[in-house]
Amino acid sequence: MNDAKLPDWVVEPLRLGLAFGAFRQWALTQFPNQPASGKAMHLIAEAVELWEAPGSVEEMADIAGILSHLAPSLGELAEAMELKLMVNRRRTWLPPDPNGVIRHAPAVQP
């Protein structure tokens, strides 16, 4: 896909978007009647598998694929991610907890 010698920072997100789209189309065809609750439960199971093997790109791919199937549309997921990024950029982030989890500081109420 990189015949034009575009930089990886351009090519990689495009490739990921195409992969999300391909997985979503496959899943919508393969599992047309799976309820959102079933997809969410599957997502939790895959998250546990990733927790057990935190460096596993295969488990990350499972999670990304399920998210692509769970989202109302990839456009809505992208928009929600863009909005959430704007929120996260404004937050103050705390140091990692003993488990390595990084959370944002509680919002200050005026």
Contacts in CASP RR format, 6 or more apart in sequence:
PFRMAT RR
TARGET T0000
AUTHOR 0000-0000-0000
METHOD contacts of the structure
MODEL  1
MNDAKLPDWVVEPLRLGLAFGAFRQWALTQFPNQPASGKAMHLIAEAVEL
WEAPGSVEEMADIAGILSHLAPSLGELAEAMELKLMVNRRRTWLPPDPNG
VIRHAPAVQP
1 11 0 8 1.000
1 14 0 8 1.000
1 15 0 8 1.000
2 8 0 8 1.000
2 11 0 8 1.000
16 64 0 8 1.000
17 74 0 8 1.000
19 64 0 8 1.000
20 64 0 8 1.000
20 65 0 8 1.000
20 68 0 8 1.000
20 74 0 8 1.000
21 68 0 8 1.000
21 74 0 8 1.000
23 64 0 8 1.000
23 65 0 8 1.000
23 68 0 8 1.000
23 69 0 8 1.000
24 65 0 8 1.000
24 68 0 8 1.000
24 69 0 8 1.000
24 71 0 8 1.000
24 74 0 8 1.000
27 65 0 8 1.000
27 66 0 8 1.000
27 68 0 8 1.000
27 69 0 8 1.000
28 69 0 8 1.000
31 69 0 8 1.000
34 69 0 8 1.000
36 70 0 8 1.000
39 66 0 8 1.000
39 69 0 8 1.000
39 70 0 8 1.000
40 70 0 8 1.000
42 66 0 8 1.000
43 63 0 8 1.000
43 66 0 8 1.000
43 67 0 8 1.000
43 70 0 8 1.000
46 59 0 8 1.000
46 62 0 8 1.000
46 63 0 8 1.000
46 66 0 8 1.000
47 63 0 8 1.000
49 56 0 8 1.000
49 59 0 8 1.000
49 62 0 8 1.000
50 56 0 8 1.000
50 59 0 8 1.000
50 60 0 8 1.000
50 62 0 8 1.000
50 63 0 8 1.000
53 59 0 8 1.000
67 77 0 8 1.000
68 74 0 8 1.000
68 77 0 8 1.000
71 77 0 8 1.000
88 104 0 8 1.000
91 104 0 8 1.000
91 105 0 8 1.000
92 104 0 8 1.000
92 105 0 8 1.000
93 102 0 8 1.000
93 103 0 8 1.000
93 104 0 8 1.000
93 105 0 8 1.000
94 102 0 8 1.000
94 103 0 8 1.000
94 104 0 8 1.000
94 105 0 8 1.000
95 102 0 8 1.000
96 102 0 8 1.000
97 103 0 8 1.000
END
